[in-house]
Amino acid sequence: MSPLQELQQAVREGRYELTVHAWQEAGADDLHALDVESAVLTGAIVRIEADPNRGTKYVVKGTATIS
């Protein structure tokens, strides 16, 4: 299973948590949890970053819900 498929499955099953930083970033863009979930479910990994403190970070670009 690809990393994107694993992320999508975790969203579908509710097996994920957003960090405080992720909530702050989403809020700054007026996004809500459903927007983040939609972006993961409809998106693609556009960048992979190595974070020495937290491990691999996947940047996903997708479509948010329409509020």
N, CA, C and O atoms as a Maestro MAE file, in Angstrom:
{
 s_m_m2io_version
 :::
 2.0.0
}

f_m_ct {
 s_m_title
 :::
 protein
 m_atom[268] {
  # First column is atom index #
  i_m_mmod_type
  r_m_x_coord
  r_m_y_coord
  r_m_z_coord
  i_m_residue_number
  s_m_chain_name
  s_m_pdb_residue_name
  s_m_pdb_atom_name
  i_m_atomic_number
  :::
  1 25 0.853 -1.167 0.000 1 A "MET " " N  " 7
  2 3 0.000 0.000 0.000 1 A "MET " " CA " 6
  3 2 0.905 1.239 0.000 1 A "MET " " C  " 6
  4 15 1.879 1.298 0.750 1 A "MET " " O  " 8
  5 25 0.586 2.209 -0.829 2 A "SER " " N  " 7
  6 3 1.394 3.427 -0.916 2 A "SER " " CA " 6
  7 2 1.160 4.320 0.307 2 A "SER " " C  " 6
  8 15 0.157 4.169 1.004 2 A "SER " " O  " 8
  9 25 2.078 5.242 0.564 3 A "PRO " " N  " 7
  10 3 1.866 6.163 1.691 3 A "PRO " " CA " 6
  11 2 0.551 6.944 1.568 3 A "PRO " " C  " 6
  12 15 -0.124 7.174 2.572 3 A "PRO " " O  " 8
  13 25 0.184 7.351 0.352 4 A "LEU " " N  " 7
  14 3 -1.078 8.078 0.176 4 A "LEU " " CA " 6
  15 2 -2.263 7.179 0.503 4 A "LEU " " C  " 6
  16 15 -3.203 7.613 1.170 4 A "LEU " " O  " 8
  17 25 -2.229 5.957 0.051 5 A "GLN " " N  " 7
  18 3 -3.321 5.031 0.356 5 A "GLN " " CA " 6
  19 2 -3.431 4.788 1.860 5 A "GLN " " C  " 6
  20 15 -4.534 4.667 2.392 5 A "GLN " " O  " 8
  21 25 -2.287 4.715 2.543 6 A "GLU " " N  " 7
  22 3 -2.299 4.541 3.994 6 A "GLU " " CA " 6
  23 2 -2.923 5.755 4.681 6 A "GLU " " C  " 6
  24 15 -3.714 5.605 5.612 6 A "GLU " " O  " 8
  25 25 -2.568 6.950 4.223 7 A "LEU " " N  " 7
  26 3 -3.163 8.174 4.776 7 A "LEU " " CA " 6
  27 2 -4.674 8.202 4.537 7 A "LEU " " C  " 6
  28 15 -5.447 8.527 5.438 7 A "LEU " " O  " 8
  29 25 -5.081 7.861 3.322 8 A "GLN " " N  " 7
  30 3 -6.506 7.873 2.992 8 A "GLN " " CA " 6
  31 2 -7.278 6.864 3.833 8 A "GLN " " C  " 6
  32 15 -8.381 7.155 4.295 8 A "GLN " " O  " 8
  33 25 -6.710 5.693 4.030 9 A "GLN " " N  " 7
  34 3 -7.369 4.687 4.844 9 A "GLN " " CA " 6
  35 2 -7.487 5.157 6.296 9 A "GLN " " C  " 6
  36 15 -8.517 4.948 6.938 9 A "GLN " " O  " 8
  37 25 -6.440 5.784 6.806 10 A "ALA " " N  " 7
  38 3 -6.478 6.299 8.179 10 A "ALA " " CA " 6
  39 2 -7.575 7.350 8.324 10 A "ALA " " C  " 6
  40 15 -8.264 7.385 9.344 10 A "ALA " " O  " 8
  41 25 -7.743 8.202 7.321 11 A "VAL " " N  " 7
  42 3 -8.819 9.210 7.361 11 A "VAL " " CA " 6
  43 2 -10.181 8.522 7.345 11 A "VAL " " C  " 6
  44 15 -11.058 8.855 8.142 11 A "VAL " " O  " 8
  45 25 -10.355 7.575 6.448 12 A "ARG " " N  " 7
  46 3 -11.645 6.868 6.359 12 A "ARG " " CA " 6
  47 2 -12.015 6.182 7.670 12 A "ARG " " C  " 6
  48 15 -13.189 6.119 8.033 12 A "ARG " " O  " 8
  49 25 -11.009 5.670 8.377 13 A "GLU " " N  " 7
  50 3 -11.242 4.931 9.618 13 A "GLU " " CA " 6
  51 2 -11.137 5.809 10.861 13 A "GLU " " C  " 6
  52 15 -11.312 5.320 11.977 13 A "GLU " " O  " 8
  53 25 -10.852 7.110 10.681 14 A "GLY " " N  " 7
  54 3 -10.728 8.011 11.817 14 A "GLY " " CA " 6
  55 2 -9.509 7.746 12.675 14 A "GLY " " C  " 6
  56 15 -9.507 8.043 13.869 14 A "GLY " " O  " 8
  57 25 -8.472 7.188 12.069 15 A "ARG " " N  " 7
  58 3 -7.249 6.837 12.803 15 A "ARG " " CA " 6
  59 2 -6.140 7.856 12.552 15 A "ARG " " C  " 6
  60 15 -5.047 7.489 12.119 15 A "ARG " " O  " 8
  61 25 -6.409 9.105 12.815 16 A "TYR " " N  " 7
  62 3 -5.385 10.126 12.636 16 A "TYR " " CA " 6
  63 2 -5.636 11.248 13.634 16 A "TYR " " C  " 6
  64 15 -6.739 11.395 14.160 16 A "TYR " " O  " 8
  65 25 -4.617 12.021 13.881 17 A "GLU " " N  " 7
  66 3 -4.716 13.214 14.709 17 A "GLU " " CA " 6
  67 2 -3.950 14.325 14.016 17 A "GLU " " C  " 6
  68 15 -2.871 14.094 13.470 17 A "GLU " " O  " 8
  69 25 -4.496 15.515 14.034 18 A "LEU " " N  " 7
  70 3 -3.779 16.668 13.507 18 A "LEU " " CA " 6
  71 2 -2.979 17.287 14.642 18 A "LEU " " C  " 6
  72 15 -3.457 17.370 15.773 18 A "LEU " " O  " 8
  73 25 -1.778 17.713 14.345 19 A "THR " " N  " 7
  74 3 -0.950 18.374 15.347 19 A "THR " " CA " 6
  75 2 -1.493 19.773 15.619 19 A "THR " " C  " 6
  76 15 -2.301 20.297 14.852 19 A "THR " " O  " 8
  77 25 -1.051 20.360 16.697 20 A "VAL " " N  " 7
  78 3 -1.435 21.746 17.003 20 A "VAL " " CA " 6
  79 2 -1.028 22.645 15.843 20 A "VAL " " C  " 6
  80 15 -1.781 23.529 15.434 20 A "VAL " " O  " 8
  81 25 0.162 22.411 15.321 21 A "HIS " " N  " 7
  82 3 0.637 23.215 14.190 21 A "HIS " " CA " 6
  83 2 -0.289 23.054 12.972 21 A "HIS " " C  " 6
  84 15 -0.594 24.035 12.293 21 A "HIS " " O  " 8
  85 25 -0.726 21.838 12.700 22 A "ALA " " N  " 7
  86 3 -1.630 21.602 11.564 22 A "ALA " " CA " 6
  87 2 -2.953 22.338 11.763 22 A "ALA " " C  " 6
  88 15 -3.484 22.928 10.821 22 A "ALA " " O  " 8
  89 25 -3.488 22.306 12.993 23 A "TRP " " N  " 7
  90 3 -4.735 23.036 13.281 23 A "TRP " " CA " 6
  91 2 -4.537 24.539 13.084 23 A "TRP " " C  " 6
  92 15 -5.413 25.218 12.549 23 A "TRP " " O  " 8
  93 25 -3.395 25.053 13.514 24 A "GLN " " N  " 7
  94 3 -3.114 26.480 13.351 24 A "GLN " " CA " 6
  95 2 -3.029 26.852 11.872 24 A "GLN " " C  " 6
  96 15 -3.584 27.864 11.444 24 A "GLN " " O  " 8
  97 25 -2.335 26.031 11.106 25 A "GLU " " N  " 7
  98 3 -2.200 26.295 9.671 25 A "GLU " " CA " 6
  99 2 -3.556 26.213 8.966 25 A "GLU " " C  " 6
  100 15 -3.876 27.051 8.124 25 A "GLU " " O  " 8
  101 25 -4.338 25.209 9.313 26 A "ALA " " N  " 7
  102 3 -5.670 25.066 8.706 26 A "ALA " " CA " 6
  103 2 -6.540 26.264 9.072 26 A "ALA " " C  " 6
  104 15 -7.209 26.836 8.211 26 A "ALA " " O  " 8
  105 25 -6.529 26.640 10.338 27 A "GLY " " N  " 7
  106 3 -7.328 27.781 10.786 27 A "GLY " " CA " 6
  107 2 -6.932 29.074 10.103 27 A "GLY " " C  " 6
  108 15 -7.789 29.901 9.791 27 A "GLY " " O  " 8
  109 25 -5.647 29.256 9.869 28 A "ALA " " N  " 7
  110 3 -5.169 30.461 9.184 28 A "ALA " " CA " 6
  111 2 -5.718 30.544 7.765 28 A "ALA " " C  " 6
  112 15 -5.866 31.633 7.210 28 A "ALA " " O  " 8
  113 25 -6.016 29.388 7.186 29 A "ASP " " N  " 7
  114 3 -6.578 29.341 5.829 29 A "ASP " " CA " 6
  115 2 -8.093 29.154 5.854 29 A "ASP " " C  " 6
  116 15 -8.705 28.886 4.820 29 A "ASP " " O  " 8
  117 25 -8.703 29.295 7.046 30 A "ASP " " N  " 7
  118 3 -10.147 29.128 7.231 30 A "ASP " " CA " 6
  119 2 -10.614 27.737 6.796 30 A "ASP " " C  " 6
  120 15 -11.672 27.593 6.182 30 A "ASP " " O  " 8
  121 25 -9.822 26.725 7.118 31 A "LEU " " N  " 7
  122 3 -10.160 25.343 6.803 31 A "LEU " " CA " 6
  123 2 -10.576 24.613 8.071 31 A "LEU " " C  " 6
  124 15 -10.128 24.951 9.167 31 A "LEU " " O  " 8
  125 25 -11.422 23.624 7.920 32 A "HIS " " N  " 7
  126 3 -11.917 22.828 9.029 32 A "HIS " " CA " 6
  127 2 -11.476 21.374 8.842 32 A "HIS " " C  " 6
  128 15 -10.880 21.033 7.820 32 A "HIS " " O  " 8
  129 25 -11.762 20.530 9.812 33 A "ALA " " N  " 7
  130 3 -11.345 19.123 9.750 33 A "ALA " " CA " 6
  131 2 -11.861 18.446 8.491 33 A "ALA " " C  " 6
  132 15 -11.131 17.682 7.860 33 A "ALA " " O  " 8
  133 25 -13.106 18.714 8.114 34 A "LEU " " N  " 7
  134 3 -13.661 18.091 6.895 34 A "LEU " " CA " 6
  135 2 -12.898 18.520 5.651 34 A "LEU " " C  " 6
  136 15 -12.753 17.738 4.712 34 A "LEU " " O  " 8
  137 25 -12.410 19.757 5.637 35 A "ASP " " N  " 7
  138 3 -11.609 20.228 4.504 35 A "ASP " " CA " 6
  139 2 -10.303 19.446 4.405 35 A "ASP " " C  " 6
  140 15 -9.890 19.038 3.320 35 A "ASP " " O  " 8
  141 25 -9.661 19.244 5.554 36 A "VAL " " N  " 7
  142 3 -8.405 18.500 5.576 36 A "VAL " " CA " 6
  143 2 -8.650 17.058 5.132 36 A "VAL " " C  " 6
  144 15 -7.895 16.521 4.321 36 A "VAL " " O  " 8
  145 25 -9.697 16.435 5.659 37 A "GLU " " N  " 7
  146 3 -10.024 15.057 5.270 37 A "GLU " " CA " 6
  147 2 -10.299 14.972 3.775 37 A "GLU " " C  " 6
  148 15 -9.800 14.066 3.106 37 A "GLU " " O  " 8
  149 25 -11.077 15.892 3.249 38 A "SER " " N  " 7
  150 3 -11.396 15.896 1.818 38 A "SER " " CA " 6
  151 2 -10.132 16.045 0.974 38 A "SER " " C  " 6
  152 15 -9.977 15.376 -0.048 38 A "SER " " O  " 8
  153 25 -9.236 16.919 1.405 39 A "ALA " " N  " 7
  154 3 -7.993 17.124 0.651 39 A "ALA " " CA " 6
  155 2 -7.170 15.844 0.601 39 A "ALA " " C  " 6
  156 15 -6.599 15.516 -0.439 39 A "ALA " " O  " 8
  157 25 -7.103 15.117 1.718 40 A "VAL " " N  " 7
  158 3 -6.344 13.860 1.738 40 A "VAL " " CA " 6
  159 2 -7.029 12.827 0.841 40 A "VAL " " C  " 6
  160 15 -6.360 12.110 0.097 40 A "VAL " " O  " 8
  161 25 -8.354 12.751 0.910 41 A "LEU " " N  " 7
  162 3 -9.076 11.729 0.144 41 A "LEU " " CA " 6
  163 2 -9.084 12.003 -1.362 41 A "LEU " " C  " 6
  164 15 -9.191 11.068 -2.155 41 A "LEU " " O  " 8
  165 25 -8.975 13.266 -1.762 42 A "THR " " N  " 7
  166 3 -9.018 13.611 -3.190 42 A "THR " " CA " 6
  167 2 -7.652 13.979 -3.751 42 A "THR " " C  " 6
  168 15 -7.508 14.210 -4.952 42 A "THR " " O  " 8
  169 25 -6.656 14.033 -2.885 43 A "GLY " " N  " 7
  170 3 -5.387 14.618 -3.287 43 A "GLY " " CA " 6
  171 2 -4.310 13.656 -3.716 43 A "GLY " " C  " 6
  172 15 -4.521 12.457 -3.896 43 A "GLY " " O  " 8
  173 25 -3.147 14.247 -3.869 44 A "ALA " " N  " 7
  174 3 -1.940 13.525 -4.256 44 A "ALA " " CA " 6
  175 2 -0.791 14.057 -3.419 44 A "ALA " " C  " 6
  176 15 -0.810 15.211 -2.991 44 A "ALA " " O  " 8
  177 25 0.192 13.231 -3.189 45 A "ILE " " N  " 7
  178 3 1.395 13.676 -2.501 45 A "ILE " " CA " 6
  179 2 2.208 14.500 -3.489 45 A "ILE " " C  " 6
  180 15 2.593 14.015 -4.552 45 A "ILE " " O  " 8
  181 25 2.465 15.764 -3.121 46 A "VAL " " N  " 7
  182 3 3.195 16.657 -4.017 46 A "VAL " " CA " 6
  183 2 4.643 16.866 -3.583 46 A "VAL " " C  " 6
  184 15 5.474 17.347 -4.353 46 A "VAL " " O  " 8
  185 25 4.928 16.495 -2.329 47 A "ARG " " N  " 7
  186 3 6.292 16.658 -1.841 47 A "ARG " " CA " 6
  187 2 6.497 15.734 -0.642 47 A "ARG " " C  " 6
  188 15 5.586 15.511 0.155 47 A "ARG " " O  " 8
  189 25 7.693 15.212 -0.536 48 A "ILE " " N  " 7
  190 3 8.078 14.394 0.612 48 A "ILE " " CA " 6
  191 2 9.265 15.083 1.264 48 A "ILE " " C  " 6
  192 15 10.257 15.396 0.607 48 A "ILE " " O  " 8
  193 25 9.146 15.316 2.579 49 A "GLU " " N  " 7
  194 3 10.198 16.006 3.313 49 A "GLU " " CA " 6
  195 2 10.713 15.121 4.436 49 A "GLU " " C  " 6
  196 15 9.940 14.429 5.098 49 A "GLU " " O  " 8
  197 25 12.009 15.147 4.644 50 A "ALA " " N  " 7
  198 3 12.617 14.409 5.750 50 A "ALA " " CA " 6
  199 2 12.713 15.346 6.943 50 A "ALA " " C  " 6
  200 15 13.328 16.408 6.853 50 A "ALA " " O  " 8
  201 25 12.115 14.963 8.047 51 A "ASP " " N  " 7
  202 3 12.168 15.742 9.278 51 A "ASP " " CA " 6
  203 2 12.943 14.920 10.297 51 A "ASP " " C  " 6
  204 15 12.461 13.877 10.740 51 A "ASP " " O  " 8
  205 25 14.134 15.369 10.676 52 A "PRO " " N  " 7
  206 3 14.967 14.562 11.577 52 A "PRO " " CA " 6
  207 2 14.314 14.323 12.948 52 A "PRO " " C  " 6
  208 15 14.640 13.344 13.619 52 A "PRO " " O  " 8
  209 25 13.418 15.187 13.358 53 A "ASN " " N  " 7
  210 3 12.779 15.044 14.664 53 A "ASN " " CA " 6
  211 2 11.496 14.224 14.618 53 A "ASN " " C  " 6
  212 15 11.155 13.555 15.593 53 A "ASN " " O  " 8
  213 25 10.780 14.268 13.494 54 A "ARG " " N  " 7
  214 3 9.466 13.623 13.431 54 A "ARG " " CA " 6
  215 2 9.353 12.537 12.378 54 A "ARG " " C  " 6
  216 15 8.340 11.840 12.319 54 A "ARG " " O  " 8
  217 25 10.359 12.380 11.556 55 A "GLY " " N  " 7
  218 3 10.299 11.380 10.499 55 A "GLY " " CA " 6
  219 2 9.828 11.987 9.192 55 A "GLY " " C  " 6
  220 15 9.847 13.207 9.023 55 A "GLY " " O  " 8
  221 25 9.415 11.154 8.290 56 A "THR " " N  " 7
  222 3 9.008 11.589 6.961 56 A "THR " " CA " 6
  223 2 7.702 12.366 7.020 56 A "THR " " C  " 6
  224 15 6.763 11.981 7.716 56 A "THR " " O  " 8
  225 25 7.660 13.477 6.271 57 A "LYS " " N  " 7
  226 3 6.473 14.310 6.188 57 A "LYS " " CA " 6
  227 2 5.988 14.307 4.738 57 A "LYS " " C  " 6
  228 15 6.769 14.556 3.819 57 A "LYS " " O  " 8
  229 25 4.705 14.026 4.536 58 A "TYR " " N  " 7
  230 3 4.110 14.013 3.200 58 A "TYR " " CA " 6
  231 2 3.239 15.239 3.041 58 A "TYR " " C  " 6
  232 15 2.347 15.482 3.855 58 A "TYR " " O  " 8
  233 25 3.488 16.010 2.004 59 A "VAL " " N  " 7
  234 3 2.681 17.189 1.710 59 A "VAL " " CA " 6
  235 2 1.659 16.768 0.653 59 A "VAL " " C  " 6
  236 15 2.020 16.344 -0.445 59 A "VAL " " O  " 8
  237 25 0.368 16.894 1.010 60 A "VAL " " N  " 7
  238 3 -0.710 16.460 0.134 60 A "VAL " " CA " 6
  239 2 -1.464 17.673 -0.370 60 A "VAL " " C  " 6
  240 15 -1.770 18.585 0.397 60 A "VAL " " O  " 8
  241 25 -1.761 17.684 -1.654 61 A "LYS " " N  " 7
  242 3 -2.579 18.746 -2.250 61 A "LYS " " CA " 6
  243 2 -3.834 18.103 -2.794 61 A "LYS " " C  " 6
  244 15 -3.773 17.177 -3.603 61 A "LYS " " O  " 8
  245 25 -4.986 18.608 -2.338 62 A "GLY " " N  " 7
  246 3 -6.263 18.068 -2.776 62 A "GLY " " CA " 6
  247 2 -7.337 19.131 -2.675 62 A "GLY " " C  " 6
  248 15 -7.042 20.299 -2.422 62 A "GLY " " O  " 8
  249 25 -8.577 18.731 -2.870 63 A "THR " " N  " 7
  250 3 -9.707 19.650 -2.884 63 A "THR " " CA " 6
  251 2 -10.387 19.659 -1.531 63 A "THR " " C  " 6
  252 15 -10.743 18.609 -0.997 63 A "THR " " O  " 8
  253 25 -10.565 20.853 -0.976 64 A "ALA " " N  " 7
  254 3 -11.307 20.987 0.283 64 A "ALA " " CA " 6
  255 2 -12.797 20.942 -0.003 64 A "ALA " " C  " 6
  256 15 -13.228 21.102 -1.145 64 A "ALA " " O  " 8
  257 25 -13.577 20.724 1.043 65 A "THR " " N  " 7
  258 3 -15.032 20.769 0.878 65 A "THR " " CA " 6
  259 2 -15.443 22.208 0.634 65 A "THR " " C  " 6
  260 15 -14.683 23.135 0.917 65 A "THR " " O  " 8
  261 25 -16.622 22.392 0.119 66 A "ILE " " N  " 7
  262 3 -17.159 23.728 -0.087 66 A "ILE " " CA " 6
  263 2 -18.072 24.038 1.083 66 A "ILE " " C  " 6
  264 15 -19.133 23.432 1.229 66 A "ILE " " O  " 8
  265 25 -17.658 24.987 1.919 67 A "SER " " N  " 7
  266 3 -18.428 25.321 3.118 67 A "SER " " CA " 6
  267 2 -19.495 26.348 2.798 67 A "SER " " C  " 6
  268 15 -20.246 26.754 3.685 67 A "SER " " O  " 8
  :::
 }
 m_bond[267] {
  # First column is bond index #
  i_m_from
  i_m_to
  i_m_order
  :::
  1 1 2 1
  2 2 3 1
  3 3 4 2
  4 3 5 1
  5 5 6 1
  6 6 7 1
  7 7 8 2
  8 7 9 1
  9 9 10 1
  10 10 11 1
  11 11 12 2
  12 11 13 1
  13 13 14 1
  14 14 15 1
  15 15 16 2
  16 15 17 1
  17 17 18 1
  18 18 19 1
  19 19 20 2
  20 19 21 1
  21 21 22 1
  22 22 23 1
  23 23 24 2
  24 23 25 1
  25 25 26 1
  26 26 27 1
  27 27 28 2
  28 27 29 1
  29 29 30 1
  30 30 31 1
  31 31 32 2
  32 31 33 1
  33 33 34 1
  34 34 35 1
  35 35 36 2
  36 35 37 1
  37 37 38 1
  38 38 39 1
  39 39 40 2
  40 39 41 1
  41 41 42 1
  42 42 43 1
  43 43 44 2
  44 43 45 1
  45 45 46 1
  46 46 47 1
  47 47 48 2
  48 47 49 1
  49 49 50 1
  50 50 51 1
  51 51 52 2
  52 51 53 1
  53 53 54 1
  54 54 55 1
  55 55 56 2
  56 55 57 1
  57 57 58 1
  58 58 59 1
  59 59 60 2
  60 59 61 1
  61 61 62 1
  62 62 63 1
  63 63 64 2
  64 63 65 1
  65 65 66 1
  66 66 67 1
  67 67 68 2
  68 67 69 1
  69 69 70 1
  70 70 71 1
  71 71 72 2
  72 71 73 1
  73 73 74 1
  74 74 75 1
  75 75 76 2
  76 75 77 1
  77 77 78 1
  78 78 79 1
  79 79 80 2
  80 79 81 1
  81 81 82 1
  82 82 83 1
  83 83 84 2
  84 83 85 1
  85 85 86 1
  86 86 87 1
  87 87 88 2
  88 87 89 1
  89 89 90 1
  90 90 91 1
  91 91 92 2
  92 91 93 1
  93 93 94 1
  94 94 95 1
  95 95 96 2
  96 95 97 1
  97 97 98 1
  98 98 99 1
  99 99 100 2
  100 99 101 1
  101 101 102 1
  102 102 103 1
  103 103 104 2
  104 103 105 1
  105 105 106 1
  106 106 107 1
  107 107 108 2
  108 107 109 1
  109 109 110 1
  110 110 111 1
  111 111 112 2
  112 111 113 1
  113 113 114 1
  114 114 115 1
  115 115 116 2
  116 115 117 1
  117 117 118 1
  118 118 119 1
  119 119 120 2
  120 119 121 1
  121 121 122 1
  122 122 123 1
  123 123 124 2
  124 123 125 1
  125 125 126 1
  126 126 127 1
  127 127 128 2
  128 127 129 1
  129 129 130 1
  130 130 131 1
  131 131 132 2
  132 131 133 1
  133 133 134 1
  134 134 135 1
  135 135 136 2
  136 135 137 1
  137 137 138 1
  138 138 139 1
  139 139 140 2
  140 139 141 1
  141 141 142 1
  142 142 143 1
  143 143 144 2
  144 143 145 1
  145 145 146 1
  146 146 147 1
  147 147 148 2
  148 147 149 1
  149 149 150 1
  150 150 151 1
  151 151 152 2
  152 151 153 1
  153 153 154 1
  154 154 155 1
  155 155 156 2
  156 155 157 1
  157 157 158 1
  158 158 159 1
  159 159 160 2
  160 159 161 1
  161 161 162 1
  162 162 163 1
  163 163 164 2
  164 163 165 1
  165 165 166 1
  166 166 167 1
  167 167 168 2
  168 167 169 1
  169 169 170 1
  170 170 171 1
  171 171 172 2
  172 171 173 1
  173 173 174 1
  174 174 175 1
  175 175 176 2
  176 175 177 1
  177 177 178 1
  178 178 179 1
  179 179 180 2
  180 179 181 1
  181 181 182 1
  182 182 183 1
  183 183 184 2
  184 183 185 1
  185 185 186 1
  186 186 187 1
  187 187 188 2
  188 187 189 1
  189 189 190 1
  190 190 191 1
  191 191 192 2
  192 191 193 1
  193 193 194 1
  194 194 195 1
  195 195 196 2
  196 195 197 1
  197 197 198 1
  198 198 199 1
  199 199 200 2
  200 199 201 1
  201 201 202 1
  202 202 203 1
  203 203 204 2
  204 203 205 1
  205 205 206 1
  206 206 207 1
  207 207 208 2
  208 207 209 1
  209 209 210 1
  210 210 211 1
  211 211 212 2
  212 211 213 1
  213 213 214 1
  214 214 215 1
  215 215 216 2
  216 215 217 1
  217 217 218 1
  218 218 219 1
  219 219 220 2
  220 219 221 1
  221 221 222 1
  222 222 223 1
  223 223 224 2
  224 223 225 1
  225 225 226 1
  226 226 227 1
  227 227 228 2
  228 227 229 1
  229 229 230 1
  230 230 231 1
  231 231 232 2
  232 231 233 1
  233 233 234 1
  234 234 235 1
  235 235 236 2
  236 235 237 1
  237 237 238 1
  238 238 239 1
  239 239 240 2
  240 239 241 1
  241 241 242 1
  242 242 243 1
  243 243 244 2
  244 243 245 1
  245 245 246 1
  246 246 247 1
  247 247 248 2
  248 247 249 1
  249 249 250 1
  250 250 251 1
  251 251 252 2
  252 251 253 1
  253 253 254 1
  254 254 255 1
  255 255 256 2
  256 255 257 1
  257 257 258 1
  258 258 259 1
  259 259 260 2
  260 259 261 1
  261 261 262 1
  262 262 263 1
  263 263 264 2
  264 263 265 1
  265 265 266 1
  266 266 267 1
  267 267 268 2
  :::
 }
}
